[in-house]
Amino acid sequence: MNRNNASSKQLSLINYSLLPTPYSLSSHDSLLPIRAAFLGNMANVLRNQEPDEALALANQCLALSRELQHTSMLARTLVLIGDIHNNLNQPEEAIAYHREGLD
């Protein structure tokens, strides 16, 4: 088994349902920035192989970034979502997210 297949299998073992949703978290939770960064990083890893799953994770990261008012994470996440939409051949959505990320 080559390394890419092994990595792909490891990623599929992650149970994303165990991750907290943005709506169940307290805004006073000190782990929110770490959770948001984790979601964004996972979305970035998955964006080429599993864009639909990456988009779901990136949208959770986006919600947390907005809740936290974390401007740099928000900008990175918006650009990431634009990249994912581009990978999904959705150029209008990609452009809209890229523009918002640049604001």
C-alpha positions as CSV (number, residue, x, y, z in Angstrom):
1,M,0.0,0.0,0.0
2,N,1.5,3.3,-1.0
3,R,1.7,6.2,1.4
4,N,-1.2,8.2,-0.1
5,N,-3.6,5.3,0.3
6,A,-2.5,4.8,3.9
7,S,-3.1,8.5,4.6
8,S,-6.5,8.5,3.0
9,K,-7.5,5.5,5.1
10,Q,-6.3,7.2,8.2
11,L,-8.4,10.3,7.4
12,S,-11.5,8.2,6.8
13,L,-11.2,6.8,10.4
14,I,-11.8,10.2,11.9
15,N,-15.3,10.4,13.3
16,Y,-16.3,14.0,12.4
17,S,-19.6,13.6,14.2
18,L,-17.6,13.8,17.5
19,L,-16.4,17.3,16.7
20,P,-18.6,19.9,18.3
21,T,-20.8,22.0,16.1
22,P,-20.4,25.8,16.3
23,Y,-23.9,26.1,17.7
24,S,-23.3,23.8,20.7
25,L,-20.2,25.7,21.9
26,S,-20.1,28.5,24.5
27,S,-18.5,31.7,23.2
28,H,-16.5,31.7,26.4
29,D,-14.9,28.4,25.6
30,S,-11.1,29.0,25.6
31,L,-10.7,26.1,23.1
32,L,-12.7,27.7,20.4
33,P,-9.7,29.1,18.5
34,I,-8.0,25.7,18.6
35,R,-11.2,23.9,17.4
36,A,-11.6,26.5,14.6
37,A,-8.0,26.0,13.5
38,F,-8.3,22.2,13.6
39,L,-11.5,22.4,11.4
40,G,-9.7,24.7,8.9
41,N,-6.6,22.6,8.8
42,M,-8.7,19.4,8.2
43,A,-10.6,21.2,5.4
44,N,-7.4,22.3,3.8
45,V,-6.1,18.7,3.9
46,L,-9.3,17.3,2.3
47,R,-10.0,20.0,-0.2
48,N,-8.6,18.2,-3.2
49,Q,-9.6,14.6,-2.5
50,E,-13.0,15.1,-0.7
51,P,-14.2,18.6,-1.5
52,D,-17.7,18.2,-0.1
53,E,-16.4,17.1,3.3
54,A,-13.8,19.8,3.2
55,L,-16.5,22.4,2.5
56,A,-18.6,21.2,5.5
57,L,-15.6,21.5,7.8
58,A,-14.6,24.9,6.3
59,N,-18.1,26.2,6.9
60,Q,-17.9,25.2,10.6
61,C,-14.5,26.9,10.8
62,L,-16.1,30.0,9.2
63,A,-18.9,30.1,11.7
64,L,-16.4,29.9,14.6
65,S,-14.1,32.5,13.1
66,R,-17.0,34.9,12.8
67,E,-18.1,34.1,16.4
68,L,-14.6,34.7,17.6
69,Q,-14.1,37.8,15.4
70,H,-10.8,36.3,14.4
71,T,-10.1,38.4,11.3
72,S,-7.0,36.5,10.0
73,M,-8.6,33.1,10.4
74,L,-11.8,34.4,8.9
75,A,-9.9,35.7,5.8
76,R,-8.0,32.4,5.4
77,T,-11.2,30.4,5.7
78,L,-13.0,32.5,3.2
79,V,-10.2,32.0,0.7
80,L,-10.1,28.3,1.5
81,I,-13.9,28.0,0.8
82,G,-13.4,29.9,-2.4
83,D,-10.6,27.4,-3.4
84,I,-12.9,24.5,-2.6
85,H,-15.7,26.0,-4.7
86,N,-13.2,26.4,-7.5
87,N,-12.3,22.7,-7.2
88,L,-16.0,21.9,-7.4
89,N,-16.3,23.9,-10.7
90,Q,-18.4,26.6,-9.0
91,P,-16.6,29.7,-10.2
92,E,-19.2,32.3,-9.2
93,E,-19.2,31.0,-5.6
94,A,-15.4,30.8,-5.6
95,I,-15.1,34.4,-6.7
96,A,-17.6,35.6,-4.1
97,Y,-15.7,33.9,-1.3
98,H,-12.3,35.1,-2.6
99,R,-13.5,38.7,-2.7
100,E,-15.0,38.5,0.8
101,G,-11.7,37.0,2.0
102,L,-9.8,40.0,0.6
103,D,-12.0,42.6,2.3
